[in-house]
Amino acid sequence: MNEYLFSYGTLQKDKVQLETFGRLLKGSKDTLYGYKLSTIVIVDEDVIAKSEQEIHLLAIPSEVITDRIDGVIFEITHEELLAADGYETDAYKRVKLQFESGREAWIYVAS
C-alpha cells in the first residue's frame, strides 16, 4: 500500500531523494492551510551533507486560517516513509493532515 508524503522543503531536492530513497519521486502540487513556515538550524551532519544546507524550513501551526504552505505530495512506499523518518531530525514529527485537494498525506511539522 502506498503512502502520501507532503514536502515543503529539502525532500523536494533531487540529491536528497536519490540519497534517501534511491530514486526520484513523482508528486503533485498541493497546499496546506492553517500552517506557516519557520526556519531551523540543522546540526546533523548527515542531513547537512544530503541537503547541502544548514537552514531548513519548519512547518508550525498558525492561528490564521488563511496562512498556507505550498509544496508537493509524493506517492511513496511504506519503506520509503520510514527512510524519510530517518532523514528528518528530532525537531520534526510526522502527522497526517488534509490538504487543499482533499487528499490526506503525512507531513513533518515542528515537534
N, C-alpha and C positions, 0 to 999 in steps of 0.2 A: 504494500500500500504506500502510495506516495504522500509526502508531506509538503506543506507550503511554507516558505520562509520569506518574510519581508525584509529587505535590506535597504537602508538609507545611507550606508557608508562604505567601508572598505571591502565588504563582501561583494560589492559590485565590480571590484578591480579584477582584471584577468589574472594577474600574478597570484593574488590571494586565492582565487577559485582553483587555479591549477595546483597550487601547493597544498590547499586544504582538501579538495575533492578529487583532484586528478583529472579534472575536465572543466570546460567552460559551461556555465549554467544557462538555461533558457528561462526567460521570465517575461512578465508583462508589467507595465507601469501601473501603480496604484497609489492611493493617498490614505493616510491615517489622520483623522480629525481628533482634536482634544489632547494632542501631544505637541511638544515643541522640542527643538534641538538645542543641546548644550554641547560643551566640549569637555574632554578629559585628557589628561596626560597619561599615556601608557608607559609602563616601565618594564613590561615583559619583553625580553629581547627577541624571543621567537616571533611574537606578534609584530614587533617593530621591523624585523627582518622581512616578514611576508608583506606587510602593508607599506613598508618604506616610509613610515611617518610615525611620529610620537604623539601627535594630537589627533584624537579620534572623536567622532560625533557620538552623542549620547542622547537617547530619547527620554524625555521626562514628561510626566503628566502636566497638563495645563488646566487652569481654571477657566480659560477662554475656549469655548467650544469651537470657535472658528480657527483656532491655531491648527496648523496642519504640518505633516511631514510627507513629502513626496519621495517615492522610492520604487522598488521593483519587487514583485512577488515571484520567487523562483520555485519551480517544482523540483523537489529533491527526494532522495530515498531516506528511510529512517536512519540508515547508517551514516549518510551524509549529514543529517541533522545532528547526530552525535558528534561528528567531526567538527561541525560548526560550534557546538558547545565547547569543544576542546580549544578552539581558536579564540573564543571570547574570554575575557578576563573576569575576575570576581566582581568587577564594577558593574557587570551586566547580569540580568536574569532573563530567562526566556519565558514569555507569556503568549497566550493565544488571544488575538483580538480580531474584531471585524473591521474591514476596510471599506472605502467608498464604493467599491464594486459590489459589495455584499459578500465577498469571499472572506473566509476566516483563514488566518495564517499566523504562524509563530513570528515573534519579533523580540529582539533583545532590547530591554529598557533598563533604566538605572536600577541597581539593586536596592 
